[in-house]
Amino acid sequence: MATNSLENLVRIGQLHEEPPDKREFDGLVSAAIDRFVDAQVETLSYASRFDLAYSAAHGLALAALRAAGYRTDKRYLVFQCLAHTVGLNKVQTRIFSTCHERRNLAEYEGHFDIDEPLLTELISGADDLLKRVKTIKF
């Protein structure tokens, strides 16, 4: 599903072309599934569940980007490319971007708000993303 948009990101140095690697893809998806399953354990703290769900979504988004033949050094960019790698709509992509911003606030500034509805949306979005990534063929 590579598009001109992804090629434009290569031209400006945001993405790098790199042949897909099935073993890498499988490893990213496997780790994401483990995190996704753990994120749904309601006895874990909110912060742990959020971190696990975010990491699962990021791993899946990275797997989709790698399967399309690209890599990036910009963590947030894997989410922005989802429209082009797995056909995610802007609303779904925006949820992941919001979670990325929240993750950065917690990670780098120690600011972490509990937002159960956002966590629910993140888990739901990761579930949808997992289903889409599982359809990728090599």
ZAGUDREN-881924 format. One record per atom (N, C-alpha, C): residue number from 1; residue in three letters; atom name; x, z, y. Coordinates in steps of 0.2 Angstrom, whole numbers, plus 5000, padded with zeros to 4 digits. Example, Ala and Ser with C-alpha at 12.3 -4.5 7.8 and 13.67 -1.06 7.14 Angstrom:
! residues 2
1 | ALA | N | 5066 | 5039 | 4972 $
1 | ALA | CA | 5062 | 5039 | 4978 $
1 | ALA | C | 5066 | 5039 | 4984 $
2 | SER | N | 5064 | 5035 | 4989 $
2 | SER | CA | 5068 | 5036 | 4995 $
2 | SER | C | 5064 | 5039 | 5000 $
END
This chain:
! residues 138
1 | MET | N | 5004 | 5000 | 4994 $
1 | MET | CA | 5000 | 5000 | 5000 $
1 | MET | C | 5004 | 5000 | 5006 $
2 | ALA | N | 5011 | 4998 | 5006 $
2 | ALA | CA | 5015 | 4998 | 5011 $
2 | ALA | C | 5012 | 4993 | 5017 $
3 | THR | N | 5013 | 4995 | 5023 $
3 | THR | CA | 5010 | 4991 | 5028 $
3 | THR | C | 5015 | 4989 | 5034 $
4 | ASN | N | 5013 | 4985 | 5038 $
4 | ASN | CA | 5017 | 4984 | 5044 $
4 | ASN | C | 5019 | 4991 | 5048 $
5 | SER | N | 5014 | 4996 | 5048 $
5 | SER | CA | 5015 | 5002 | 5051 $
5 | SER | C | 5021 | 5005 | 5048 $
6 | LEU | N | 5022 | 5005 | 5041 $
6 | LEU | CA | 5028 | 5008 | 5038 $
6 | LEU | C | 5034 | 5005 | 5040 $
7 | GLU | N | 5034 | 4998 | 5040 $
7 | GLU | CA | 5039 | 4994 | 5042 $
7 | GLU | C | 5042 | 4995 | 5049 $
8 | ASN | N | 5037 | 4996 | 5053 $
8 | ASN | CA | 5038 | 4998 | 5060 $
8 | ASN | C | 5042 | 5004 | 5061 $
9 | LEU | N | 5040 | 5009 | 5057 $
9 | LEU | CA | 5044 | 5016 | 5057 $
9 | LEU | C | 5051 | 5015 | 5054 $
10 | VAL | N | 5052 | 5010 | 5050 $
10 | VAL | CA | 5059 | 5009 | 5047 $
10 | VAL | C | 5063 | 5006 | 5053 $
11 | ARG | N | 5060 | 5001 | 5057 $
11 | ARG | CA | 5063 | 4998 | 5062 $
11 | ARG | C | 5065 | 5003 | 5068 $
12 | ILE | N | 5061 | 5008 | 5069 $
12 | ILE | CA | 5063 | 5013 | 5074 $
12 | ILE | C | 5067 | 5019 | 5071 $
13 | GLY | N | 5069 | 5019 | 5065 $
13 | GLY | CA | 5073 | 5024 | 5062 $
13 | GLY | C | 5070 | 5030 | 5059 $
14 | GLN | N | 5063 | 5030 | 5059 $
14 | GLN | CA | 5059 | 5036 | 5057 $
14 | GLN | C | 5059 | 5036 | 5049 $
15 | LEU | N | 5058 | 5030 | 5046 $
15 | LEU | CA | 5058 | 5030 | 5039 $
15 | LEU | C | 5064 | 5026 | 5037 $
16 | HIS | N | 5066 | 5027 | 5030 $
16 | HIS | CA | 5072 | 5023 | 5027 $
16 | HIS | C | 5069 | 5020 | 5021 $
17 | GLU | N | 5071 | 5014 | 5020 $
17 | GLU | CA | 5069 | 5010 | 5013 $
17 | GLU | C | 5073 | 5013 | 5008 $
18 | GLU | N | 5070 | 5015 | 5002 $
18 | GLU | CA | 5074 | 5017 | 4996 $
18 | GLU | C | 5069 | 5016 | 4990 $
19 | PRO | N | 5072 | 5012 | 4985 $
19 | PRO | CA | 5068 | 5011 | 4979 $
19 | PRO | C | 5065 | 5017 | 4976 $
20 | PRO | N | 5058 | 5016 | 4974 $
20 | PRO | CA | 5055 | 5022 | 4971 $
20 | PRO | C | 5059 | 5024 | 4965 $
21 | ASP | N | 5058 | 5030 | 4963 $
21 | ASP | CA | 5061 | 5033 | 4957 $
21 | ASP | C | 5056 | 5036 | 4953 $
22 | LYS | N | 5054 | 5034 | 4948 $
22 | LYS | CA | 5049 | 5037 | 4944 $
22 | LYS | C | 5050 | 5044 | 4942 $
23 | ARG | N | 5056 | 5046 | 4940 $
23 | ARG | CA | 5058 | 5052 | 4938 $
23 | ARG | C | 5057 | 5057 | 4944 $
24 | GLU | N | 5059 | 5055 | 4950 $
24 | GLU | CA | 5059 | 5059 | 4956 $
24 | GLU | C | 5051 | 5060 | 4957 $
25 | PHE | N | 5047 | 5055 | 4957 $
25 | PHE | CA | 5040 | 5055 | 4958 $
25 | PHE | C | 5037 | 5060 | 4954 $
26 | ASP | N | 5038 | 5059 | 4947 $
26 | ASP | CA | 5035 | 5064 | 4942 $
26 | ASP | C | 5037 | 5071 | 4944 $
27 | GLY | N | 5043 | 5072 | 4946 $
27 | GLY | CA | 5046 | 5079 | 4947 $
27 | GLY | C | 5042 | 5082 | 4953 $
28 | LEU | N | 5041 | 5078 | 4958 $
28 | LEU | CA | 5038 | 5080 | 4964 $
28 | LEU | C | 5030 | 5082 | 4963 $
29 | VAL | N | 5027 | 5077 | 4959 $
29 | VAL | CA | 5020 | 5079 | 4957 $
29 | VAL | C | 5019 | 5085 | 4953 $
30 | SER | N | 5024 | 5086 | 4948 $
30 | SER | CA | 5023 | 5091 | 4944 $
30 | SER | C | 5024 | 5098 | 4948 $
31 | ALA | N | 5029 | 5098 | 4952 $
31 | ALA | CA | 5030 | 5104 | 4956 $
31 | ALA | C | 5024 | 5105 | 4961 $
32 | ALA | N | 5021 | 5100 | 4963 $
32 | ALA | CA | 5015 | 5101 | 4968 $
32 | ALA | C | 5009 | 5103 | 4964 $
33 | ILE | N | 5009 | 5101 | 4958 $
33 | ILE | CA | 5003 | 5104 | 4954 $
33 | ILE | C | 5004 | 5111 | 4952 $
34 | ASP | N | 5010 | 5113 | 4951 $
34 | ASP | CA | 5011 | 5120 | 4950 $
34 | ASP | C | 5009 | 5124 | 4956 $
35 | ARG | N | 5011 | 5122 | 4962 $
35 | ARG | CA | 5010 | 5126 | 4968 $
35 | ARG | C | 5002 | 5125 | 4969 $
36 | PHE | N | 4999 | 5120 | 4968 $
36 | PHE | CA | 4992 | 5119 | 4970 $
36 | PHE | C | 4988 | 5124 | 4965 $
37 | VAL | N | 4990 | 5124 | 4959 $
37 | VAL | CA | 4986 | 5129 | 4954 $
37 | VAL | C | 4987 | 5136 | 4957 $
38 | ASP | N | 4993 | 5138 | 4959 $
38 | ASP | CA | 4994 | 5145 | 4961 $
38 | ASP | C | 4991 | 5146 | 4968 $
39 | ALA | N | 4990 | 5141 | 4972 $
39 | ALA | CA | 4987 | 5142 | 4978 $
39 | ALA | C | 4980 | 5144 | 4978 $
40 | GLN | N | 4977 | 5143 | 4972 $
40 | GLN | CA | 4970 | 5145 | 4971 $
40 | GLN | C | 4969 | 5152 | 4968 $
41 | VAL | N | 4974 | 5155 | 4967 $
41 | VAL | CA | 4974 | 5162 | 4964 $
41 | VAL | C | 4972 | 5167 | 4970 $
42 | GLU | N | 4966 | 5169 | 4970 $
42 | GLU | CA | 4963 | 5172 | 4976 $
42 | GLU | C | 4966 | 5179 | 4976 $
43 | THR | N | 4969 | 5182 | 4971 $
43 | THR | CA | 4972 | 5189 | 4972 $
43 | THR | C | 4979 | 5189 | 4976 $
44 | LEU | N | 4981 | 5183 | 4977 $
44 | LEU | CA | 4988 | 5182 | 4981 $
44 | LEU | C | 4986 | 5183 | 4988 $
45 | SER | N | 4991 | 5185 | 4992 $
45 | SER | CA | 4990 | 5185 | 4999 $
45 | SER | C | 4988 | 5179 | 5002 $
46 | TYR | N | 4985 | 5179 | 5008 $
46 | TYR | CA | 4983 | 5173 | 5012 $
46 | TYR | C | 4990 | 5169 | 5013 $
47 | ALA | N | 4995 | 5172 | 5016 $
47 | ALA | CA | 5001 | 5169 | 5018 $
47 | ALA | C | 5004 | 5165 | 5011 $
48 | SER | N | 5004 | 5169 | 5006 $
48 | SER | CA | 5007 | 5165 | 5000 $
48 | SER | C | 5002 | 5159 | 4998 $
49 | ARG | N | 4996 | 5160 | 4998 $
49 | ARG | CA | 4991 | 5155 | 4996 $
49 | ARG | C | 4992 | 5149 | 5001 $
50 | PHE | N | 4993 | 5150 | 5007 $
50 | PHE | CA | 4994 | 5145 | 5012 $
50 | PHE | C | 5000 | 5141 | 5011 $
51 | ASP | N | 5006 | 5145 | 5010 $
51 | ASP | CA | 5012 | 5142 | 5009 $
51 | ASP | C | 5012 | 5138 | 5003 $
52 | LEU | N | 5009 | 5140 | 4997 $
52 | LEU | CA | 5009 | 5136 | 4991 $
52 | LEU | C | 5004 | 5130 | 4992 $
53 | ALA | N | 4999 | 5130 | 4995 $
53 | ALA | CA | 4994 | 5125 | 4996 $
53 | ALA | C | 4998 | 5119 | 5001 $
54 | TYR | N | 5001 | 5122 | 5006 $
54 | TYR | CA | 5005 | 5117 | 5011 $
54 | TYR | C | 5010 | 5114 | 5007 $
55 | SER | N | 5014 | 5118 | 5003 $
55 | SER | CA | 5020 | 5115 | 4999 $
55 | SER | C | 5017 | 5110 | 4994 $
56 | ALA | N | 5012 | 5111 | 4991 $
56 | ALA | CA | 5009 | 5106 | 4986 $
56 | ALA | C | 5007 | 5100 | 4990 $
57 | ALA | N | 5004 | 5101 | 4996 $
57 | ALA | CA | 5002 | 5095 | 4999 $
57 | ALA | C | 5008 | 5091 | 5002 $
58 | HIS | N | 5013 | 5094 | 5004 $
58 | HIS | CA | 5019 | 5091 | 5006 $
58 | HIS | C | 5022 | 5087 | 5001 $
59 | GLY | N | 5023 | 5090 | 4995 $
59 | GLY | CA | 5026 | 5087 | 4989 $
59 | GLY | C | 5022 | 5081 | 4987 $
60 | LEU | N | 5015 | 5081 | 4987 $
60 | LEU | CA | 5011 | 5075 | 4985 $
60 | LEU | C | 5012 | 5070 | 4990 $
61 | ALA | N | 5012 | 5072 | 4997 $
61 | ALA | CA | 5013 | 5067 | 5002 $
61 | ALA | C | 5020 | 5063 | 5001 $
62 | LEU | N | 5025 | 5067 | 5000 $
62 | LEU | CA | 5032 | 5065 | 4999 $
62 | LEU | C | 5032 | 5060 | 4993 $
63 | ALA | N | 5029 | 5062 | 4987 $
63 | ALA | CA | 5028 | 5058 | 4981 $
63 | ALA | C | 5025 | 5051 | 4983 $
64 | ALA | N | 5020 | 5051 | 4987 $
64 | ALA | CA | 5017 | 5045 | 4989 $
64 | ALA | C | 5021 | 5040 | 4993 $
65 | LEU | N | 5025 | 5044 | 4998 $
65 | LEU | CA | 5029 | 5040 | 5002 $
65 | LEU | C | 5035 | 5037 | 4998 $
66 | ARG | N | 5038 | 5041 | 4993 $
66 | ARG | CA | 5043 | 5038 | 4989 $
66 | ARG | C | 5041 | 5033 | 4984 $
67 | ALA | N | 5035 | 5033 | 4982 $
67 | ALA | CA | 5032 | 5028 | 4977 $
67 | ALA | C | 5031 | 5022 | 4981 $
68 | ALA | N | 5030 | 5022 | 4988 $
68 | ALA | CA | 5029 | 5016 | 4992 $
68 | ALA | C | 5036 | 5013 | 4994 $
69 | GLY | N | 5041 | 5017 | 4992 $
69 | GLY | CA | 5048 | 5014 | 4993 $
69 | GLY | C | 5051 | 5016 | 5000 $
70 | TYR | N | 5049 | 5022 | 5002 $
70 | TYR | CA | 5052 | 5025 | 5008 $
70 | TYR | C | 5054 | 5032 | 5008 $
71 | ARG | N | 5058 | 5034 | 5012 $
71 | ARG | CA | 5060 | 5041 | 5013 $
71 | ARG | C | 5061 | 5043 | 5020 $
72 | THR | N | 5060 | 5049 | 5022 $
72 | THR | CA | 5061 | 5051 | 5029 $
72 | THR | C | 5064 | 5058 | 5029 $
73 | ASP | N | 5068 | 5059 | 5035 $
73 | ASP | CA | 5071 | 5066 | 5036 $
73 | ASP | C | 5066 | 5070 | 5040 $
74 | LYS | N | 5060 | 5068 | 5042 $
74 | LYS | CA | 5055 | 5071 | 5046 $
74 | LYS | C | 5050 | 5074 | 5042 $
75 | ARG | N | 5050 | 5080 | 5041 $
75 | ARG | CA | 5045 | 5083 | 5036 $
75 | ARG | C | 5038 | 5081 | 5038 $
76 | TYR | N | 5036 | 5081 | 5044 $
76 | TYR | CA | 5029 | 5080 | 5046 $
76 | TYR | C | 5027 | 5073 | 5045 $
77 | LEU | N | 5032 | 5068 | 5045 $
77 | LEU | CA | 5030 | 5061 | 5044 $
77 | LEU | C | 5027 | 5059 | 5038 $
78 | VAL | N | 5028 | 5063 | 5033 $
78 | VAL | CA | 5025 | 5061 | 5026 $
78 | VAL | C | 5018 | 5062 | 5027 $
79 | PHE | N | 5015 | 5067 | 5031 $
79 | PHE | CA | 5008 | 5067 | 5032 $
79 | PHE | C | 5005 | 5062 | 5036 $
80 | GLN | N | 5009 | 5060 | 5041 $
80 | GLN | CA | 5006 | 5054 | 5045 $
80 | GLN | C | 5006 | 5048 | 5042 $
81 | CYS | N | 5010 | 5047 | 5036 $
81 | CYS | CA | 5010 | 5040 | 5033 $
81 | CYS | C | 5005 | 5040 | 5027 $
82 | LEU | N | 5001 | 5045 | 5026 $
82 | LEU | CA | 4996 | 5045 | 5021 $
82 | LEU | C | 4991 | 5040 | 5022 $
83 | ALA | N | 4989 | 5038 | 5028 $
83 | ALA | CA | 4984 | 5033 | 5029 $
83 | ALA | C | 4987 | 5026 | 5025 $
84 | HIS | N | 4993 | 5025 | 5025 $
84 | HIS | CA | 4996 | 5019 | 5023 $
84 | HIS | C | 4999 | 5020 | 5016 $
85 | THR | N | 5000 | 5026 | 5013 $
85 | THR | CA | 5002 | 5026 | 5006 $
85 | THR | C | 4997 | 5027 | 5001 $
86 | VAL | N | 4991 | 5031 | 5003 $
86 | VAL | CA | 4986 | 5032 | 4999 $
86 | VAL | C | 4979 | 5031 | 5002 $
87 | GLY | N | 4979 | 5029 | 5008 $
87 | GLY | CA | 4972 | 5027 | 5011 $
87 | GLY | C | 4969 | 5033 | 5014 $
88 | LEU | N | 4972 | 5039 | 5015 $
88 | LEU | CA | 4969 | 5045 | 5018 $
88 | LEU | C | 4966 | 5043 | 5025 $
89 | ASN | N | 4960 | 5046 | 5027 $
89 | ASN | CA | 4958 | 5045 | 5033 $
89 | ASN | C | 4961 | 5049 | 5039 $
90 | LYS | N | 4959 | 5048 | 5045 $
90 | LYS | CA | 4963 | 5052 | 5050 $
90 | LYS | C | 4961 | 5059 | 5050 $
91 | VAL | N | 4954 | 5061 | 5049 $
91 | VAL | CA | 4952 | 5068 | 5048 $
91 | VAL | C | 4956 | 5072 | 5043 $
92 | GLN | N | 4957 | 5069 | 5037 $
92 | GLN | CA | 4961 | 5072 | 5032 $
92 | GLN | C | 4968 | 5073 | 5034 $
93 | THR | N | 4971 | 5068 | 5037 $
93 | THR | CA | 4978 | 5068 | 5039 $
93 | THR | C | 4979 | 5073 | 5044 $
94 | ARG | N | 4974 | 5074 | 5049 $
94 | ARG | CA | 4974 | 5079 | 5054 $
94 | ARG | C | 4974 | 5086 | 5052 $
95 | ILE | N | 4971 | 5087 | 5046 $
95 | ILE | CA | 4971 | 5094 | 5043 $
95 | ILE | C | 4978 | 5096 | 5041 $
96 | PHE | N | 4981 | 5091 | 5037 $
96 | PHE | CA | 4988 | 5092 | 5035 $
96 | PHE | C | 4993 | 5093 | 5041 $
97 | SER | N | 4992 | 5089 | 5046 $
97 | SER | CA | 4996 | 5090 | 5052 $
97 | SER | C | 4995 | 5097 | 5055 $
98 | THR | N | 4989 | 5099 | 5056 $
98 | THR | CA | 4987 | 5106 | 5059 $
98 | THR | C | 4991 | 5111 | 5054 $
99 | CYS | N | 4990 | 5110 | 5048 $
99 | CYS | CA | 4994 | 5115 | 5043 $
99 | CYS | C | 5001 | 5115 | 5044 $
100 | HIS | N | 5004 | 5109 | 5045 $
100 | HIS | CA | 5011 | 5109 | 5047 $
100 | HIS | C | 5013 | 5113 | 5053 $
101 | GLU | N | 5009 | 5112 | 5058 $
101 | GLU | CA | 5010 | 5115 | 5064 $
101 | GLU | C | 5010 | 5123 | 5063 $
102 | ARG | N | 5005 | 5125 | 5059 $
102 | ARG | CA | 5004 | 5132 | 5058 $
102 | ARG | C | 5010 | 5135 | 5054 $
103 | ARG | N | 5012 | 5131 | 5049 $
103 | ARG | CA | 5018 | 5133 | 5045 $
103 | ARG | C | 5024 | 5134 | 5049 $
104 | ASN | N | 5025 | 5129 | 5054 $
104 | ASN | CA | 5031 | 5130 | 5058 $
104 | ASN | C | 5030 | 5136 | 5062 $
105 | LEU | N | 5025 | 5137 | 5065 $
105 | LEU | CA | 5024 | 5143 | 5069 $
105 | LEU | C | 5026 | 5150 | 5065 $
106 | ALA | N | 5023 | 5150 | 5059 $
106 | ALA | CA | 5025 | 5156 | 5055 $
106 | ALA | C | 5032 | 5156 | 5053 $
107 | GLU | N | 5035 | 5150 | 5051 $
107 | GLU | CA | 5042 | 5150 | 5048 $
107 | GLU | C | 5047 | 5151 | 5054 $
108 | TYR | N | 5046 | 5148 | 5060 $
108 | TYR | CA | 5051 | 5148 | 5065 $
108 | TYR | C | 5050 | 5153 | 5071 $
109 | GLU | N | 5043 | 5155 | 5071 $
109 | GLU | CA | 5042 | 5160 | 5077 $
109 | GLU | C | 5038 | 5166 | 5075 $
110 | GLY | N | 5037 | 5167 | 5068 $
110 | GLY | CA | 5034 | 5173 | 5066 $
110 | GLY | C | 5027 | 5174 | 5068 $
111 | HIS | N | 5024 | 5169 | 5070 $
111 | HIS | CA | 5017 | 5169 | 5072 $
111 | HIS | C | 5012 | 5166 | 5066 $
112 | PHE | N | 5008 | 5170 | 5063 $
112 | PHE | CA | 5004 | 5168 | 5058 $
112 | PHE | C | 4997 | 5171 | 5058 $
113 | ASP | N | 4992 | 5167 | 5060 $
113 | ASP | CA | 4985 | 5169 | 5060 $
113 | ASP | C | 4982 | 5167 | 5053 $
114 | ILE | N | 4978 | 5172 | 5051 $
114 | ILE | CA | 4974 | 5171 | 5045 $
114 | ILE | C | 4968 | 5167 | 5047 $
115 | ASP | N | 4967 | 5161 | 5044 $
115 | ASP | CA | 4962 | 5156 | 5045 $
115 | ASP | C | 4959 | 5154 | 5038 $
116 | GLU | N | 4954 | 5157 | 5035 $
116 | GLU | CA | 4952 | 5156 | 5029 $
116 | GLU | C | 4949 | 5149 | 5029 $
117 | PRO | N | 4945 | 5147 | 5034 $
117 | PRO | CA | 4942 | 5140 | 5033 $
117 | PRO | C | 4947 | 5135 | 5033 $
118 | LEU | N | 4953 | 5136 | 5037 $
118 | LEU | CA | 4958 | 5131 | 5037 $
118 | LEU | C | 4962 | 5131 | 5030 $
119 | LEU | N | 4962 | 5136 | 5027 $
119 | LEU | CA | 4965 | 5137 | 5020 $
119 | LEU | C | 4961 | 5133 | 5015 $
120 | THR | N | 4954 | 5134 | 5016 $
120 | THR | CA | 4949 | 5131 | 5011 $
120 | THR | C | 4950 | 5123 | 5012 $
121 | GLU | N | 4950 | 5121 | 5018 $
121 | GLU | CA | 4951 | 5114 | 5020 $
121 | GLU | C | 4958 | 5111 | 5017 $
122 | LEU | N | 4963 | 5115 | 5018 $
122 | LEU | CA | 4970 | 5113 | 5015 $
122 | LEU | C | 4969 | 5112 | 5007 $
123 | ILE | N | 4966 | 5117 | 5004 $
123 | ILE | CA | 4966 | 5116 | 4997 $
123 | ILE | C | 4962 | 5111 | 4995 $
124 | SER | N | 4956 | 5110 | 4998 $
124 | SER | CA | 4952 | 5104 | 4997 $
124 | SER | C | 4956 | 5097 | 4998 $
125 | GLY | N | 4959 | 5097 | 5003 $
125 | GLY | CA | 4963 | 5091 | 5005 $
125 | GLY | C | 4968 | 5090 | 5000 $
126 | ALA | N | 4972 | 5095 | 4998 $
126 | ALA | CA | 4977 | 5094 | 4993 $
126 | ALA | C | 4974 | 5092 | 4986 $
127 | ASP | N | 4968 | 5094 | 4984 $
127 | ASP | CA | 4965 | 5092 | 4978 $
127 | ASP | C | 4963 | 5084 | 4979 $
128 | ASP | N | 4961 | 5082 | 4984 $
128 | ASP | CA | 4959 | 5075 | 4985 $
128 | ASP | C | 4966 | 5071 | 4985 $
129 | LEU | N | 4971 | 5073 | 4988 $
129 | LEU | CA | 4977 | 5070 | 4988 $
129 | LEU | C | 4980 | 5070 | 4981 $
130 | LEU | N | 4980 | 5075 | 4977 $
130 | LEU | CA | 4982 | 5075 | 4971 $
130 | LEU | C | 4979 | 5069 | 4967 $
131 | LYS | N | 4972 | 5069 | 4967 $
131 | LYS | CA | 4968 | 5064 | 4964 $
131 | LYS | C | 4971 | 5057 | 4966 $
132 | ARG | N | 4972 | 5056 | 4972 $
132 | ARG | CA | 4975 | 5049 | 4974 $
132 | ARG | C | 4982 | 5048 | 4972 $
133 | VAL | N | 4986 | 5053 | 4972 $
133 | VAL | CA | 4993 | 5052 | 4970 $
133 | VAL | C | 4993 | 5050 | 4962 $
134 | LYS | N | 4989 | 5053 | 4959 $
134 | LYS | CA | 4988 | 5052 | 4951 $
134 | LYS | C | 4987 | 5045 | 4950 $
135 | THR | N | 4984 | 5041 | 4954 $
135 | THR | CA | 4982 | 5034 | 4953 $
135 | THR | C | 4988 | 5030 | 4954 $
136 | ILE | N | 4993 | 5032 | 4957 $
136 | ILE | CA | 4999 | 5028 | 4959 $
136 | ILE | C | 5002 | 5025 | 4952 $
137 | LYS | N | 5003 | 5019 | 4952 $
137 | LYS | CA | 5006 | 5016 | 4946 $
137 | LYS | C | 5013 | 5014 | 4947 $
138 | PHE | N | 5018 | 5014 | 4943 $
138 | PHE | CA | 5024 | 5012 | 4943 $
138 | PHE | C | 5025 | 5006 | 4939 $
END
